[in-house]
Amino acid sequence: MAVLRLDELSLAFGARAILDTVDLTIAAGERVCVVGRNGEGKSTLLRVIAGQIEADDGERWLRPGHRVALLEQDTEADPTLTVREHVLAGLPEHRPHLSAYYAALEAVSADASERALAALATAEQALEAQGGWAIDQRVNALLGKLGLDATATLGTLSGGWRRRASLAKALVTEPDLLLLDEPTNHLDIDAIQWLEGFMLEFTGAMAFVSHDRAFCRRLATRVVDVDRGKLVAWDTGFDEFLRRRADALEVEARANAEFDKRLSKEEAWVRQGIKARRTRNEGRVRALQAMREQHQHRRRHMGRATLQLATSDLSGKIVFDAMDVAVGYDGVPLLRDITLRILRGDRIGIVGGNGSGKSTLLKLLLGELKPLGGQVVRGTRLDTVYFDQRREQLDLKKSVFANIGDDADYIEVMGRKRHVAGYLRQFLFPPERFGSPVSTLSGGERNRLLLAKLLAKPANLLVLDEPTNDLDVETLELLEDMLVSYEGTLLVVSHDRAFLDNVVTGIIHIDAKSGVQEFVGNYTDFLRQYRAPARADRQRSETQKPALAKPSAAKKLSYKEQREFDALPERIAALEEDIESRRARTEATDFYTGRPHDEVAEELATLSERMTELDAAYARWDELDSRAPG
């Protein structure tokens, strides 16, 4: 059943066609991944679907009675608002009565005067008249499910928790179609995995824009490519889409080359001498004119950016050596007992939750923060380039051209002078964008511009803080290729699991329990090592049958709880085996090909349910076990 349909819809900004007579249908229950180059119009498409932007031509049809909600890429909200007030903004018809009720309730808790009680009674009556109690229950249930503190102000939350609050604002409307624009931005890896599970359980239709390939692989049941004003739908999973699109672009390039070859021959024919022109075939001339027009209106694929990194002279063998270091702010340690060594040529990924101290560790190593204890030794001959996730090296008021050249026409790249215009074209910036202020660029275009600015500088130490945000998949892959062949030392903070798997050779993991730990290998290798001790403990418990398998009579458990406790080890083992089996099937290259959408969606949803059940089983074990005497 179709939830939404776009029929021959067109939209242009000035002379540029963003959507050119496009068709799109989104069915109930499917999860559509929207991809495309930076600046192609993915966010605009979502806003058209949401009804926020009206098309120039064509029709947008939404099934009667159905609701659409959009989580935008960059959401600005009043930092003084509480989470509850922010979520209620998604329900403008109920917000005044609910806000008045909670304000009156707060006033009574502070001073239970007759006046305050009367105001509360009035607010309760108004809320009941509007059917607001059911809405209040919905808001509270949603906040609980997302783990949000209703009374916290937005200004006190990390980027990841603000993202959750904005998701709650979209979900509180109970949409039939949920639209998400770069939902993983500002989320750490744990939060992204939580979001994946949440989205797998969502029963409505969904369309999302994301650059996170692991995220797209797990969620997408269909892919829509926004390419040169057209929408190309691929009824496959994400990996199969990448393969098929590459084949299609190769076929298109060969067809264009053959067309250009024929056009060149016809142009040569029509320019022959006077005798040939007198006897020329008028039909052939008309065909040539049609070919010229076709060539003129062809919208070319943007091609691939060219990323090259200028490497300076070798640094010393030891780049960083930290011994028993503590670091923090205002004399209060955030990280303690840091002991690590980074050598020349290492490619290190730094991972951890939001607020765990990843950026603090970078600042410590780079000398921007002094240690509160211990010692950090920095290597010799370090030429450092630092990519800041906030893009503070870009001047938003200046043009694209001026940001690269610092108001000069030429820059030095890899030892030779290059004109800024030619250099910008390597990074897929067309001439008409050279004079545009950076403030008008999309997030992905700004990231690409910052890469262009920084890669022109020679460096033997490259420090990247969330470099993958908003980059399209093709530019991401080029960045990976460049970093793999880079001969200097790399430190990168990223939440992109595929990027970390493809680039790094070591992981530094930060969390409150374990502190700062080093692991050899990429992100997948890190997970295997990080989880291995816990897995080994569980296996030993099942083999040796300690208290986990046979709780002692001393535990203060009811008979029913005792039986549940006895059965948990077998239940956990069965769930783990089932999850591994299902995960192997869904990660197979042919999983998404030749299967109905419903079958793919059902299998992915079941996998998510099993993972949730496993988490609940471990949580239940911890709860029962905690009641045992030491």
Stockholm file with secondary structure:
# STOCKHOLM 1.0

chainA/1-630         MAVLRLDELSLAFGARAILDTVDLTIAAGERVCVVGRNGEGKSTLLRVIAGQIEADDGERWLRPGHRVALLEQDTEADPTLTVREHVLAGLPEHRPHLSAYYAALEAVSADASERALAALATAEQALEAQGGWAIDQRVNALLGKLGLDATATLGTLSGGWRRRASLAKALVTEPDLLLLDEPTNHLDIDAIQWLEGFMLEFTGAMAFVSHDRAFCRRLATRVVDVDRGKLVAWDTGFDEFLRRRADALEVEARANAEFDKRLSKEEAWVRQGIKARRTRNEGRVRALQAMREQHQHRRRHMGRATLQLATSDLSGKIVFDAMDVAVGYDGVPLLRDITLRILRGDRIGIVGGNGSGKSTLLKLLLGELKPLGGQVVRGTRLDTVYFDQRREQLDLKKSVFANIGDDADYIEVMGRKRHVAGYLRQFLFPPERFGSPVSTLSGGERNRLLLAKLLAKPANLLVLDEPTNDLDVETLELLEDMLVSYEGTLLVVSHDRAFLDNVVTGIIHIDAKSGVQEFVGNYTDFLRQYRAPARADRQRSETQKPALAKPSAAKKLSYKEQREFDALPERIAALEEDIESRRARTEATDFYTGRPHDEVAEELATLSERMTELDAAYARWDELDSRAPG
#=GR chainA/1-630 SS CEEEEEEEEEEEETTEEEEEEEEEEEETTCEEEEEECTTSSHHHHHHHHHTSSCCSEEEEEECTTCCEEEECSSCCCCTTSBHHHHHHTTCTTTHHHHHHHHHHHHHHHHCCCHHHHHHHHHHHHHHHHTTHHHHHHHHHHHHHHTTCCTTSBGGGSCHHHHHHHHHHHHHTTCCSEEEEESTTTTCCHHHHHHHHHHHHHCCSEEEEECCCHHHHHHHCSEEEEEETTEEEEECSCHHHHHHHHHHHHHHHHHHHHHHHHHHHHHHHHHTSCHHHHHTCCHHHHHHHHHHHHHHHTCCCCCCCCCCCCCCCSCCCSEEEEEEEEEEEETTEEEEEEEEEEEETTCEEEEEECTTSSHHHHHHHHHTSSCCSEEEEEECSSCCEEEECTTCTTSCTTSBHHHHHHTTCSEEEETTEEEEHHHHHHHTTCCGGGTTSBGGGSCHHHHHHHHHHHHHTSCCSEEEEESTTTTCCHHHHHHHHHHHHHCCSEEEEECCCHHHHHHHCSEEEEEETTTEEEEEESCHHHHHHHHHHHHHHHHHHHHHHCCTTTSCCTTSCCCHHHHHHHHHHHHHHHHHHHHHHHHHHHHTSTTTTTTCCHHHHHHHHHHHHHHHHHHHHHHHHHHHHHTTSCC
#=GC SS_cons         CEEEEEEEEEEEETTEEEEEEEEEEEETTCEEEEEECTTSSHHHHHHHHHTSSCCSEEEEEECTTCCEEEECSSCCCCTTSBHHHHHHTTCTTTHHHHHHHHHHHHHHHHCCCHHHHHHHHHHHHHHHHTTHHHHHHHHHHHHHHTTCCTTSBGGGSCHHHHHHHHHHHHHTTCCSEEEEESTTTTCCHHHHHHHHHHHHHCCSEEEEECCCHHHHHHHCSEEEEEETTEEEEECSCHHHHHHHHHHHHHHHHHHHHHHHHHHHHHHHHHTSCHHHHHTCCHHHHHHHHHHHHHHHTCCCCCCCCCCCCCCCSCCCSEEEEEEEEEEEETTEEEEEEEEEEEETTCEEEEEECTTSSHHHHHHHHHTSSCCSEEEEEECSSCCEEEECTTCTTSCTTSBHHHHHHTTCSEEEETTEEEEHHHHHHHTTCCGGGTTSBGGGSCHHHHHHHHHHHHHTSCCSEEEEESTTTTCCHHHHHHHHHHHHHCCSEEEEECCCHHHHHHHCSEEEEEETTTEEEEEESCHHHHHHHHHHHHHHHHHHHHHHCCTTTSCCTTSCCCHHHHHHHHHHHHHHHHHHHHHHHHHHHHTSTTTTTTCCHHHHHHHHHHHHHHHHHHHHHHHHHHHHHTTSCC
//
